[in-house]
Amino acid sequence: MDISYLYTFKEVAKWGSYTRTGEELGYAQSSVTTQIKKLEDYYGVRLFERAGQTMRLTQSGEQLLYYVDQVIDLMEEAESKLSDSVQMRGTVRIGAVESLAAYFISKSLKAFKEQNPDLRIQLESGLCPNLKDGVLESHYDLAVVLDEEVKHPLLKTLLLRKERMVMVAAKEHPLVRKKRVHLRRIEDETLILTEKGCSYRNMLERLLKKRAVEPRSVISFTSLEAIKQCVIDELGIAMLPEIAVANELEKGSLCALDFDHEELALYIQIVHHQKKWLSPSLEKFIELLYKKK
């Protein structure tokens, strides 16, 4: 059996589409279909079933994917160990929360790619719970999260730095001129939040519940840029990572409000599976992130 069939199988499992897999790997759709059929013939089981427009793993397919992930990890480890090439090859799969993907790791990622042009980098953004699950399920080699300190028996956590959360408003907002504003003033405001499940939204909601504070209204967006623009347009106030609003604070289009609550902060962390072998490429990327902190 050709080992490349396993890579094709994993891509089909990821995208749920023979056509998309062919586009990603540079194969014709018929070639992808043929490879999957050969795998099914080899193991004597059906690996995929159609669910609407998507190809979904059967129970046998899910079992095979578990072993394929391990085989591919070992193959990439062997390639890295045995290769005499100075430049790194293979694929690095990284997950990151949107704020860190946009404002923290992008420069490190660019330098990493420039140093290793043959390396294929897959970067996906998501919420912290989904990213941690993705690491546990081997969907990501590592994830960069902004959260309370991650403690999980199967995950290894590398703390990079503490990140302060700031409440921001438009420069003309009445609260900007006040010092040490009582948190209860939020009851008179529209609060613009990130989507549910976001770590800093969870932190703020816990604080408001603790102080028995309920905002007048709430608007939610998945995009940080949309949130910042709505605040600039005086539609409400928002709590965001300082790193995500640093430019706006410097330019004066946003102002940090001085609420009377304990400092709210989360940690920028790298998480990977305890059993995950860190290839030289992954170790190099982690090194770049440590320099960034």
LOPA-377042 format. One line per 3 residues: number of its first residue (from 1); for each residue x, y, z of N, C-alpha, C. Coordinates in nm, 2 decimals, decimal comma. Each point is the difference from the previous one (the first is absolute). Example, Ala and Ser with C-alpha at 12.3 -4.5 7.8 and 13.67 -1.06 7.14 Angstrom:
<atoms>
1> 1,32:-0,57:0,78:-0,09:0,12:0,00:0,09:0,12:0,00 ~ -0,04:0,11:-0,07:0,09:0,11:0,00:-0,08:0,11:0,08
</atoms>
This chain:
<atoms>
1> 0,08:-0,12:0,00:-0,08:0,12:0,00:0,09:0,13:0,00 ~ -0,04:0,09:-0,08:0,08:0,13:-0,01:-0,03:0,08:0,12 ~ 0,10:0,05:0,07:-0,02:0,08:0,13:-0,07:0,13:-0,03
4> 0,02:0,05:-0,13:-0,07:0,13:-0,03:-0,15:-0,01:0,01 ~ -0,06:-0,13:-0,01:-0,14:-0,01:0,02:-0,05:0,04:0,13 ~ 0,09:-0,02:0,10:-0,04:0,04:0,14:-0,01:0,15:0,01
7> 0,09:0,07:-0,06:0,00:0,15:0,00:-0,13:0,05:-0,07 ~ -0,04:-0,07:-0,11:-0,12:0,04:-0,07:-0,12:-0,03:0,08 ~ 0,00:-0,12:0,07:-0,11:-0,04:0,09:-0,02:0,11:0,11
10> 0,11:0,05:0,06:-0,01:0,09:0,11:-0,05:0,14:-0,05 ~ 0,03:0,04:-0,13:-0,05:0,12:-0,05:-0,15:-0,01:-0,03 ~ -0,04:-0,11:-0,05:-0,15:-0,02:-0,03:-0,07:0,01:0,14
13> 0,05:-0,07:0,10:-0,06:0,01:0,13:-0,01:0,14:0,05 ~ 0,10:0,08:-0,03:0,01:0,14:0,05:-0,10:0,09:-0,08 ~ -0,01:-0,01:-0,13:-0,08:0,09:-0,08:-0,14:-0,06:-0,03
16> -0,02:-0,13:0,01:-0,13:-0,06:-0,03:-0,03:0,01:-0,14 ~ 0,10:0,01:-0,09:-0,03:0,02:-0,14:0,12:-0,06:-0,08 ~ -0,03:-0,08:-0,10:0,10:-0,05:-0,10:0,05:0,12:-0,08
19> -0,09:0,08:-0,04:0,04:0,12:-0,09:0,10:0,09:0,07 ~ -0,04:0,04:0,13:0,09:0,09:0,07:0,13:-0,07:0,03 ~ 0,00:-0,13:0,03:0,12:-0,07:0,03:0,09:0,00:-0,13
22> -0,06:-0,02:-0,11:0,08:0,00:-0,13:0,06:0,14:-0,02 ~ -0,07:0,11:0,03:0,05:0,13:-0,01:0,12:0,03:0,09 ~ -0,01:-0,05:0,12:0,10:0,02:0,10:0,13:-0,08:-0,03
25> -0,02:-0,12:-0,05:0,12:-0,09:-0,03:0,05:0,01:-0,14 ~ -0,08:0,07:-0,09:0,04:0,00:-0,14:-0,03:-0,12:-0,08 ~ -0,11:-0,07:0,04:-0,04:-0,12:-0,07:-0,14:0,02:-0,07
28> -0,02:-0,08:-0,10:-0,14:0,00:-0,06:-0,09:-0,06:0,10 ~ -0,13:0,03:0,00:-0,10:-0,06:0,09:0,00:-0,15:-0,02 ~ 0,01:-0,04:-0,12:0,00:-0,15:-0,03:0,11:-0,07:0,06
31> 0,12:0,07:0,01:0,11:-0,06:0,07:-0,02:-0,02:0,15 ~ -0,06:0,10:0,06:-0,04:-0,01:0,14:-0,09:-0,11:0,03 ~ -0,11:-0,01:-0,09:-0,10:-0,11:0,01:0,07:-0,14:-0,01
34> 0,09:-0,01:-0,09:0,07:-0,13:-0,03:0,08:-0,04:0,13 ~ 0,07:0,10:0,05:0,09:-0,03:0,12:-0,08:-0,04:0,12 ~ -0,12:0,06:0,02:-0,08:-0,04:0,11:-0,06:-0,14:-0,02
37> -0,04:-0,02:-0,13:-0,05:-0,14:-0,03:0,10:-0,10:0,02 ~ 0,13:0,02:-0,03:0,10:-0,09:0,02:0,03:-0,03:0,15 ~ -0,02:0,11:0,08:0,01:-0,02:0,15:-0,11:-0,09:0,05
40> -0,12:0,03:-0,05:-0,12:-0,08:0,05:0,02:-0,15:-0,04 ~ 0,05:-0,02:-0,12:0,02:-0,14:-0,05:0,11:-0,06:0,09 ~ 0,10:0,07:0,03:0,12:-0,05:0,08:-0,05:-0,05:0,14
43> -0,08:0,09:0,06:-0,05:-0,03:0,14:-0,13:-0,08:0,00 ~ -0,07:-0,01:-0,11:-0,12:-0,07:-0,01:-0,12:0,07:0,07 ~ 0,01:0,13:0,01:-0,11:0,07:0,07:-0,03:0,13:-0,08
46> -0,12:0,05:0,03:-0,03:0,13:-0,06:0,05:0,11:0,10 ~ 0,07:0,10:-0,06:0,06:0,11:0,08:-0,08:0,12:0,01 ~ -0,08:0,03:-0,10:-0,08:0,13:-0,01:-0,14:-0,03:-0,04
49> -0,09:0,08:0,04:-0,14:0,00:-0,04:-0,05:0,14:-0,03 ~ -0,09:0,01:-0,09:-0,04:0,14:-0,04:-0,11:0,05:0,10 ~ 0,02:0,12:0,04:-0,10:0,07:0,09:-0,03:0,13:-0,07
52> -0,11:0,01:-0,08:-0,02:0,12:-0,08:0,10:0,02:-0,10 ~ 0,07:0,12:0,01:0,11:0,03:-0,10:0,14:-0,04:0,06 ~ 0,00:-0,06:0,12:0,13:-0,03:0,07:0,02:-0,14:0,01
55> 0,13:-0,04:-0,01:0,04:-0,14:0,02:0,04:-0,01:0,15 ~ -0,07:-0,09:0,07:0,02:-0,02:0,14:0,07:-0,13:0,03 ~ 0,08:0,00:0,10:0,07:-0,13:0,04:-0,10:-0,10:0,06
58> 0,01:-0,12:-0,04:-0,07:-0,11:0,06:0,07:-0,03:0,13 ~ -0,06:-0,09:0,08:0,07:-0,04:0,12:0,14:-0,07:-0,03 ~ 0,00:-0,07:-0,10:0,13:-0,06:-0,04:0,10:0,11:-0,04
61> -0,05:0,10:-0,07:0,08:0,11:-0,05:0,06:0,08:0,12 ~ -0,08:0,01:0,10:0,04:0,07:0,12:0,11:-0,08:0,07 ~ -0,01:-0,13:0,00:0,10:-0,08:0,06:0,13:0,01:-0,08
64> -0,01:0,00:-0,13:0,12:0,01:-0,08:0,07:0,13:0,02 ~ -0,08:0,11:0,01:0,06:0,13:0,01:0,08:0,01:0,13 ~ -0,04:-0,06:0,10:0,08:0,00:0,13:0,14:-0,06:-0,03
67> 0,01:-0,11:-0,08:0,13:-0,06:-0,03:0,08:0,08:-0,10 ~ -0,08:0,06:-0,10:0,07:0,08:-0,10:0,07:0,12:0,06 ~ -0,07:0,06:0,09:0,07:0,12:0,07:0,13:-0,04:0,06
70> 0,01:-0,12:0,06:0,12:-0,04:0,07:0,11:-0,04:-0,11 ~ -0,05:-0,06:-0,11:0,09:-0,04:-0,10:0,07:0,12:-0,07 ~ -0,09:0,10:-0,03:0,06:0,12:-0,06:0,09:0,08:0,09
73> -0,03:0,01:0,13:0,09:0,06:0,10:0,13:-0,07:0,00 ~ 0,00:-0,13:0,00:0,12:-0,08:0,00:0,08:0,02:-0,13 ~ -0,07:0,01:-0,11:0,07:0,02:-0,13:0,07:0,14:-0,01
76> -0,07:0,10:0,05:0,05:0,13:0,01:0,12:0,01:0,10 ~ -0,01:-0,07:0,11:0,11:-0,01:0,09:0,12:-0,06:-0,06 ~ -0,02:-0,11:-0,08:0,11:-0,07:-0,06:0,07:0,09:-0,11
79> -0,09:0,07:-0,07:0,05:0,09:-0,11:0,09:0,11:0,06 ~ -0,05:0,05:0,12:0,08:0,11:0,06:0,13:-0,05:0,06 ~ -0,01:-0,12:0,06:0,12:-0,06:0,06:0,11:-0,04:-0,10
82> -0,05:-0,05:-0,12:0,10:-0,05:-0,10:0,04:0,09:-0,10 ~ -0,08:0,11:-0,02:0,03:0,09:-0,11:0,13:0,08:0,02 ~ 0,08:0,01:-0,10:0,13:0,08:0,01:-0,03:0,15:-0,04
85> -0,12:0,03:-0,04:-0,03:0,13:-0,05:0,00:0,10:0,12 ~ 0,05:0,12:-0,03:0,00:0,10:0,11:-0,14:0,06:0,01 ~ -0,07:0,01:-0,12:-0,13:0,06:0,01:-0,10:-0,11:0,04
88> -0,11:0,04:0,07:-0,09:-0,10:0,05:-0,11:-0,02:-0,10 ~ -0,06:-0,12:-0,01:-0,11:-0,03:-0,09:-0,11:-0,06:0,09 ~ -0,11:-0,04:-0,08:-0,11:-0,05:0,07:-0,11:0,10:0,03
91> -0,09:-0,03:0,09:-0,11:0,09:0,03:-0,01:0,03:0,15 ~ -0,02:0,12:0,03:-0,03:0,05:0,14:-0,14:0,04:0,01 ~ -0,08:-0,05:0,09:-0,14:0,03:0,01:-0,01:0,08:0,13
94> -0,04:0,13:-0,01:-0,01:0,09:0,12:-0,14:0,05:0,01 ~ -0,05:0,00:0,13:-0,12:0,06:0,03:0,03:0,13:0,09 ~ -0,08:0,10:-0,02:0,02:0,12:0,09:-0,13:0,08:0,01
97> -0,02:0,06:0,11:-0,12:0,09:0,02:0,02:0,12:-0,10 ~ -0,11:0,06:-0,04:0,01:0,10:-0,10:0,09:0,12:0,04 ~ -0,01:0,04:0,12:0,08:0,12:0,05:0,15:-0,03:-0,01
100> 0,04:-0,12:0,03:0,14:-0,04:0,00:0,05:-0,02:-0,15 ~ -0,09:-0,06:-0,08:0,04:-0,03:-0,14:0,02:0,14:-0,07 ~ -0,08:0,10:0,04:0,02:0,13:-0,07:0,10:0,09:0,06
103> 0,02:-0,01:0,13:0,08:0,11:0,06:0,13:-0,06:0,08 ~ 0,01:-0,13:0,00:0,12:-0,06:0,08:0,08:-0,09:-0,08 ~ -0,05:-0,10:-0,07:0,08:-0,10:-0,06:0,03:0,03:-0,15
106> -0,07:0,10:-0,06:0,02:0,02:-0,15:0,14:0,03:-0,04 ~ 0,07:0,09:0,07:0,14:0,03:-0,04:0,09:-0,12:0,02 ~ -0,02:-0,07:0,11:0,08:-0,12:0,03:-0,02:-0,11:-0,11
109> -0,13:-0,01:-0,04:-0,03:-0,09:-0,11:0,06:0,04:-0,13 ~ 0,00:0,12:-0,03:0,06:0,05:-0,12:0,15:-0,03:-0,01 ~ 0,07:0,03:0,11:0,14:-0,03:0,01:0,03:-0,15:-0,01
112> -0,09:-0,08:0,06:0,02:-0,14:0,00:-0,02:-0,05:-0,14 ~ -0,10:0,05:-0,08:-0,02:-0,04:-0,13:0,12:0,04:-0,09 ~ 0,05:0,12:0,02:0,11:0,05:-0,08:0,13:-0,08:0,02
115> 0,02:-0,05:0,12:0,11:-0,08:0,03:-0,01:-0,14:-0,05 ~ -0,13:-0,05:-0,02:-0,02:-0,14:-0,04:-0,11:0,00:-0,12 ~ 0,04:0,04:-0,12:-0,10:0,02:-0,11:-0,06:-0,13:-0,04
118> 0,06:-0,12:0,03:-0,05:-0,13:-0,04:-0,10:-0,05:0,10 ~ -0,02:0,07:0,11:-0,09:-0,04:0,11:-0,14:0,04:-0,03 ~ -0,10:-0,09:0,01:-0,14:0,03:-0,02:-0,06:0,04:0,14
121> -0,06:0,12:0,00:-0,05:0,04:0,13:-0,16:0,01:-0,01 ~ -0,07:-0,06:0,09:-0,14:0,01:0,01:-0,04:0,07:0,13 ~ -0,06:0,12:-0,02:-0,04:0,08:0,12:-0,15:0,01:0,00
124> -0,06:-0,03:0,11:-0,15:0,01:0,02:-0,03:0,08:0,13 ~ -0,09:0,09:-0,01:-0,04:0,07:0,12:-0,13:-0,07:0,06 ~ -0,02:0,02:0,13:-0,11:-0,06:0,07:-0,01:0,04:0,14
127> -0,10:-0,04:0,07:-0,01:0,02:0,15:0,08:-0,09:0,08 ~ 0,04:0,04:0,12:0,10:-0,08:0,08:-0,05:-0,14:0,02 ~ -0,13:-0,02:0,04:-0,04:-0,14:0,02:0,01:-0,09:-0,12
130> -0,03:0,06:-0,12:0,01:-0,08:-0,12:0,15:-0,02:-0,04 ~ 0,08:0,09:0,03:0,15:-0,02:-0,03:0,06:-0,10:0,09 ~ -0,04:0,00:0,12:0,05:-0,11:0,09:-0,05:-0,14:-0,04
133> -0,12:0,00:-0,04:-0,06:-0,13:-0,05:0,08:-0,04:-0,12 ~ 0,03:0,10:-0,09:0,07:-0,03:-0,12:0,14:-0,06:0,02 ~ 0,06:0,05:0,10:0,14:-0,06:0,04:-0,02:-0,14:0,05
136> -0,10:-0,02:0,09:-0,02:-0,14:0,05:-0,04:-0,10:-0,11 ~ -0,06:0,05:-0,10:-0,05:-0,09:-0,11:0,11:0,00:-0,11 ~ 0,11:0,06:0,02:0,11:0,00:-0,10:-0,04:0,08:-0,13
139> -0,10:0,09:0,01:-0,03:0,08:-0,12:0,11:0,11:-0,01 ~ 0,05:0,04:0,12:0,11:0,10:0,00:0,13:-0,06:0,06 ~ 0,11:0,04:-0,05:0,13:-0,04:0,07:0,01:0,08:0,13
142> -0,04:0,12:0,00:0,00:0,09:0,12:-0,10:0,11:-0,02 ~ -0,04:0,06:0,11:-0,09:0,12:-0,01:0,06:0,11:0,09 ~ -0,03:0,12:-0,04:0,04:0,12:0,08:-0,13:0,06:0,05
145> -0,02:0,00:0,13:-0,13:0,04:0,06:0,02:0,11:0,09 ~ -0,11:0,07:0,02:0,00:0,11:0,10:-0,11:-0,04:0,10 ~ 0,04:-0,04:0,12:-0,09:-0,06:0,09:0,05:0,00:0,14
148> -0,08:-0,04:0,10:0,06:-0,03:0,13:0,10:-0,12:-0,02 ~ 0,09:-0,01:0,10:0,10:-0,10:-0,02:-0,06:-0,14:-0,03 ~ 0,04:-0,06:-0,11:-0,06:-0,13:-0,04:0,06:-0,11:0,08
151> -0,09:-0,08:0,06:0,05:-0,11:0,08:-0,08:-0,12:-0,04 ~ 0,06:-0,09:-0,07:-0,06:-0,12:-0,05:0,10:-0,12:0,00 ~ -0,04:-0,12:0,05:0,09:-0,11:0,01:0,07:-0,04:-0,13
154> -0,07:0,03:-0,11:0,06:-0,04:-0,13:0,07:0,11:-0,08 ~ -0,01:0,12:0,06:0,06:0,11:-0,08:0,12:0,06:0,08 ~ 0,10:0,04:-0,08:0,11:0,07:0,06:-0,01:0,15:-0,03
157> 0,02:0,09:0,10:-0,02:0,14:-0,02:0,13:0,08:0,02 ~ 0,02:0,08:-0,10:0,12:0,09:0,01:-0,05:0,15:0,01 ~ 0,02:0,06:0,11:-0,04:0,13:0,02:0,09:0,10:-0,06
160> -0,06:0,09:-0,08:0,08:0,10:-0,07:0,00:0,14:0,07 ~ -0,12:0,05:0,04:0,00:0,12:0,07:-0,15:0,02:0,05 ~ -0,01:0,10:0,09:-0,13:0,04:0,05:-0,05:0,11:-0,09
163> -0,13:0,00:-0,04:-0,06:0,10:-0,08:-0,11:0,07:0,07 ~ 0,00:0,13:0,01:-0,10:0,08:0,07:-0,12:0,02:-0,09 ~ -0,12:-0,01:0,06:-0,12:0,04:-0,06:-0,03:0,14:0,03
166> -0,05:0,08:-0,10:-0,04:0,14:0,02:-0,14:0,02:-0,05 ~ -0,07:0,08:0,07:-0,13:0,05:-0,04:0,02:0,12:-0,08 ~ -0,06:0,01:-0,12:0,03:0,11:-0,09:-0,13:0,06:-0,05
169> 0,01:0,13:-0,03:-0,11:0,08:-0,05:0,05:0,10:-0,10 ~ -0,10:0,06:-0,07:0,04:0,11:-0,10:0,06:0,12:0,08 ~ 0,08:0,07:-0,07:0,07:0,12:0,07:-0,10:0,10:0,05
172> -0,12:0,01:-0,06:-0,10:0,10:0,04:-0,10:-0,06:0,11 ~ 0,02:-0,12:0,04:-0,09:-0,06:0,10:0,01:0,07:0,13 ~ -0,11:0,03:0,07:0,00:0,07:0,13:0,08:-0,06:0,10
175> 0,01:-0,14:0,00:0,08:-0,06:0,11:0,15:0,02:-0,02 ~ 0,04:0,03:-0,12:0,15:0,02:-0,02:0,05:0,11:0,09 ~ -0,08:0,10:0,04:0,05:0,12:0,08:-0,01:-0,03:0,15
178> -0,05:-0,12:0,03:-0,02:-0,03:0,15:0,12:-0,09:0,04 ~ 0,03:0,02:0,13:0,11:-0,09:0,06:-0,07:-0,10:0,10 ~ 0,05:-0,12:-0,01:-0,04:-0,10:0,09:-0,16:-0,02:0,00
181> -0,05:-0,04:-0,12:-0,14:-0,01:-0,02:-0,05:-0,13:0,07 ~ -0,11:0,01:0,07:-0,06:-0,11:0,07:-0,05:-0,10:-0,11 ~ 0,02:-0,13:0,02:-0,04:-0,10:-0,10:-0,15:0,00:-0,03
184> -0,08:0,05:0,10:-0,14:0,00:-0,02:-0,05:0,09:-0,11 ~ 0,09:0,09:-0,04:-0,03:0,09:-0,11:-0,03:-0,08:-0,13 ~ 0,05:-0,12:-0,01:-0,02:-0,08:-0,12:-0,15:-0,03:-0,02
187> -0,08:0,01:0,11:-0,14:-0,02:-0,02:-0,07:0,10:-0,09 ~ 0,07:0,11:-0,02:-0,05:0,11:-0,09:0,05:-0,01:-0,14 ~ 0,09:-0,10:-0,02:0,07:-0,01:-0,13:-0,04:-0,12:-0,08
190> 0,03:0,01:-0,13:-0,01:-0,11:-0,09:0,14:-0,07:0,00 ~ 0,00:-0,13:0,03:0,12:-0,07:0,00:0,02:-0,08:-0,13 ~ 0,11:0,02:-0,06:0,03:-0,07:-0,13:0,10:-0,11:0,03
193> -0,05:-0,13:-0,02:0,08:-0,11:0,04:0,04:-0,09:-0,12 ~ 0,10:-0,08:0,03:0,04:-0,10:-0,09:-0,10:-0,12:0,01 ~ 0,01:-0,10:-0,09:-0,09:-0,11:0,00:0,01:-0,08:0,13
196> -0,11:-0,07:0,03:-0,01:-0,09:0,12:0,11:-0,10:-0,01 ~ 0,06:-0,03:0,12:0,11:-0,10:0,00:0,14:0,07:0,00 ~ 0,00:0,13:-0,04:0,13:0,07:0,01:0,05:0,02:0,14
199> 0,12:-0,03:0,02:0,06:0,00:0,14:-0,02:0,14:0,07 ~ 0,02:0,11:-0,07:-0,01:0,13:0,07:-0,14:0,04:0,01 ~ -0,09:-0,04:-0,08:-0,14:0,02:0,02:-0,05:-0,07:0,12
202> 0,04:-0,13:0,02:-0,03:-0,08:0,12:0,05:0,07:0,12 ~ 0,12:0,06:0,00:0,06:0,06:0,11:-0,08:0,13:0,04 ~ -0,04:0,08:-0,10:-0,08:0,12:0,03:-0,14:-0,04:0,06
205> -0,06:-0,10:-0,06:-0,14:-0,04:0,04:0,01:-0,05:0,15 ~ 0,11:-0,07:0,03:0,01:-0,04:0,14:0,01:0,12:0,10 ~ 0,08:0,10:-0,05:0,02:0,11:0,09:-0,13:0,08:0,02
208> -0,08:0,02:-0,11:-0,13:0,07:0,00:-0,10:-0,08:0,09 ~ 0,00:-0,13:-0,01:-0,09:-0,08:0,08:0,04:0,01:0,15 ~ 0,13:0,00:0,03:0,05:0,01:0,13:-0,04:0,14:0,07
211> 0,00:0,10:-0,08:-0,04:0,14:0,04:-0,15:0,03:-0,02 ~ -0,07:-0,10:-0,05:-0,15:0,02:-0,02:-0,02:0,12:-0,10 ~ 0,08:0,00:-0,10:-0,02:0,11:-0,10:-0,05:-0,06:-0,13
214> -0,10:0,07:-0,05:-0,06:-0,05:-0,13:0,00:0,12:-0,10 ~ 0,07:-0,01:-0,11:0,00:0,11:-0,10:-0,14:0,02:-0,06 ~ -0,02:0,12:-0,05:-0,13:0,04:-0,06:-0,03:-0,09:-0,12
217> 0,10:-0,02:-0,08:-0,01:-0,09:-0,12:0,13:-0,05:-0,04 ~ 0,00:-0,11:-0,07:0,12:-0,07:-0,05:0,00:-0,02:-0,15 ~ 0,11:0,02:-0,06:0,02:-0,03:-0,14:0,11:-0,09:-0,01
220> -0,01:-0,11:-0,09:0,11:-0,10:-0,01:0,05:0,00:-0,14 ~ 0,13:-0,01:-0,02:0,06:-0,02:-0,13:0,11:-0,11:0,01 ~ 0,03:-0,06:-0,11:0,11:-0,10:0,00:0,13:0,07:-0,04
223> -0,01:0,12:-0,06:0,12:0,07:-0,05:0,04:0,11:0,10 ~ 0,13:0,00:0,03:0,06:0,10:0,09:0,00:0,14:-0,07 ~ 0,02:0,00:-0,13:0,00:0,13:-0,08:-0,14:0,06:0,00
226> -0,10:-0,09:-0,01:-0,14:0,05:0,01:-0,03:0,06:0,13 ~ 0,05:-0,06:0,11:-0,03:0,05:0,13:0,07:0,13:0,02 ~ 0,13:0,01:-0,04:0,07:0,13:0,02:-0,07:0,11:-0,08
229> -0,04:-0,03:-0,12:-0,06:0,11:-0,08:-0,14:0,04:0,06 ~ -0,07:-0,09:0,05:-0,13:0,03:0,07:0,03:0,09:0,12 ~ 0,10:-0,03:0,07:0,04:0,09:0,12:0,04:0,14:-0,05
232> 0,08:0,00:-0,10:0,04:0,13:-0,06:-0,12:0,08:-0,04 ~ -0,10:-0,07:-0,06:-0,12:0,07:-0,05:-0,10:0,03:0,12 ~ 0,05:-0,02:0,12:-0,08:0,03:0,12:-0,13:-0,08:0,01
235> 0,01:-0,13:-0,04:-0,12:-0,09:0,02:0,00:-0,07:0,14 ~ 0,12:0,01:0,07:0,01:-0,06:0,13:0,14:-0,01:0,04 ~ 0,03:-0,07:0,11:0,13:-0,02:0,05:0,04:-0,15:0,00
238> 0,12:-0,03:0,00:0,05:-0,14:-0,01:0,12:-0,03:0,09 ~ 0,02:-0,13:0,04:0,12:-0,04:0,07:0,07:-0,09:-0,10 ~ 0,13:0,04:-0,03:0,08:-0,07:-0,09:0,14:-0,02:0,05
241> 0,08:-0,09:-0,06:0,14:-0,01:0,04:0,08:0,13:-0,04 ~ 0,09:0,04:0,09:0,07:0,12:-0,03:0,08:0,00:-0,13 ~ 0,05:-0,12:-0,03:0,07:-0,02:-0,13:-0,08:0,03:-0,12
244> -0,13:-0,03:0,01:-0,09:0,02:-0,11:-0,04:0,14:-0,02 ~ 0,01:0,09:0,10:-0,04:0,14:-0,01:0,12:0,10:0,01 ~ 0,12:-0,06:0,00:0,12:0,09:0,03:0,01:0,11:-0,10
247> -0,02:-0,03:-0,13:0,01:0,11:-0,10:-0,11:0,10:0,01 ~ -0,12:-0,04:0,03:-0,11:0,10:0,02:0,02:0,08:0,12 ~ 0,05:-0,05:0,11:0,03:0,07:0,12:0,11:0,11:-0,03
250> 0,10:-0,04:-0,07:0,11:0,09:-0,03:-0,05:0,11:-0,09 ~ -0,08:-0,03:-0,10:-0,06:0,10:-0,09:-0,10:0,09:0,06 ~ -0,07:-0,05:0,11:-0,10:0,08:0,07:-0,14:-0,03:-0,05
253> -0,02:-0,09:-0,10:-0,13:-0,03:-0,05:-0,08:-0,08:0,11 ~ 0,07:-0,07:0,09:-0,06:-0,07:0,11:0,07:0,05:0,13 ~ -0,08:0,00:0,11:0,06:0,04:0,13:-0,03:-0,11:0,10
256> 0,09:-0,03:0,09:-0,02:-0,10:0,10:-0,07:0,06:0,12 ~ -0,11:-0,06:0,05:-0,08:0,05:0,11:0,06:-0,05:0,13 ~ -0,01:0,08:0,10:0,06:-0,03:0,13:-0,11:-0,05:0,10
259> -0,04:-0,13:-0,02:-0,11:-0,06:0,09:0,07:-0,05:0,13 ~ -0,09:0,01:0,10:0,06:-0,04:0,13:-0,02:-0,15:0,03 ~ 0,08:-0,08:-0,07:-0,01:-0,15:0,02:0,15:-0,05:0,00
262> 0,02:-0,11:0,05:0,13:-0,06:0,00:0,05:-0,02:-0,15 ~ 0,13:0,00:-0,01:0,05:-0,01:-0,14:-0,04:-0,13:-0,06 ~ -0,05:0,00:-0,12:-0,04:-0,12:-0,07:0,11:-0,03:-0,10
265> 0,04:-0,12:0,01:0,11:-0,04:-0,09:-0,01:-0,15:-0,03 ~ 0,05:-0,04:-0,12:0,01:-0,14:-0,04:0,15:-0,03:-0,04 ~ 0,02:-0,12:-0,04:0,14:-0,04:-0,03:0,01:-0,04:-0,15
268> 0,10:0,05:-0,07:0,03:-0,05:-0,13:0,08:-0,13:0,02 ~ -0,05:-0,11:-0,05:0,06:-0,13:0,02:0,01:-0,09:-0,12 ~ 0,10:-0,08:-0,01:0,01:-0,10:-0,10:-0,04:-0,13:0,06
271> -0,09:-0,08:-0,06:-0,04:-0,13:0,05:0,02:-0,10:-0,11 ~ 0,05:-0,12:0,05:0,01:-0,11:-0,10:-0,02:-0,13:0,08 ~ -0,02:-0,10:-0,07:-0,03:-0,13:0,07:0,12:-0,05:0,07
274> -0,02:-0,06:0,12:0,11:-0,05:0,08:0,08:-0,10:-0,08 ~ -0,06:-0,08:-0,08:0,06:-0,11:-0,07:0,05:0,05:-0,14 ~ -0,02:0,12:-0,04:0,03:0,05:-0,13:0,15:0,02:-0,01
277> 0,06:-0,06:-0,10:0,15:0,02:-0,03:0,01:0,13:-0,06 ~ 0,08:0,09:0,05:0,03:0,13:-0,06:0,11:-0,01:-0,10 ~ -0,04:0,02:-0,12:0,10:-0,01:-0,11:0,09:0,13:0,01
280> 0,12:0,00:-0,07:0,08:0,11:0,00:-0,07:0,13:-0,05 ~ -0,09:-0,02:-0,09:-0,08:0,12:-0,05:-0,09:0,06:0,10 ~ -0,07:-0,09:0,08:-0,08:0,05:0,11:0,08:0,06:0,11
283> 0,11:-0,05:0,03:0,09:0,06:0,10:0,05:0,13:-0,04 ~ 0,03:0,02:-0,13:0,05:0,12:-0,05:-0,11:0,11:0,01 ~ -0,12:-0,04:-0,04:-0,12:0,09:0,01:-0,02:0,05:0,15
286> 0,01:-0,10:0,09:-0,02:0,04:0,14:0,11:0,09:0,04 ~ 0,12:-0,02:-0,04:0,11:0,09:0,03:-0,03:0,14:-0,05 ~ -0,05:0,02:-0,12:-0,04:0,13:-0,05:-0,10:0,07:0,08
289> -0,10:-0,08:0,05:-0,11:0,05:0,08:0,06:0,05:0,14 ~ 0,09:-0,07:0,05:0,07:0,04:0,13:0,07:0,13:-0,02 ~ 0,06:0,02:-0,12:0,07:0,13:-0,02:-0,10:0,11:-0,02
292> -0,12:-0,03:-0,05:-0,10:0,10:-0,02:-0,06:0,05:0,13 ~ 0,00:-0,08:0,11:-0,06:0,04:0,12:0,07:0,12:0,07
</atoms>
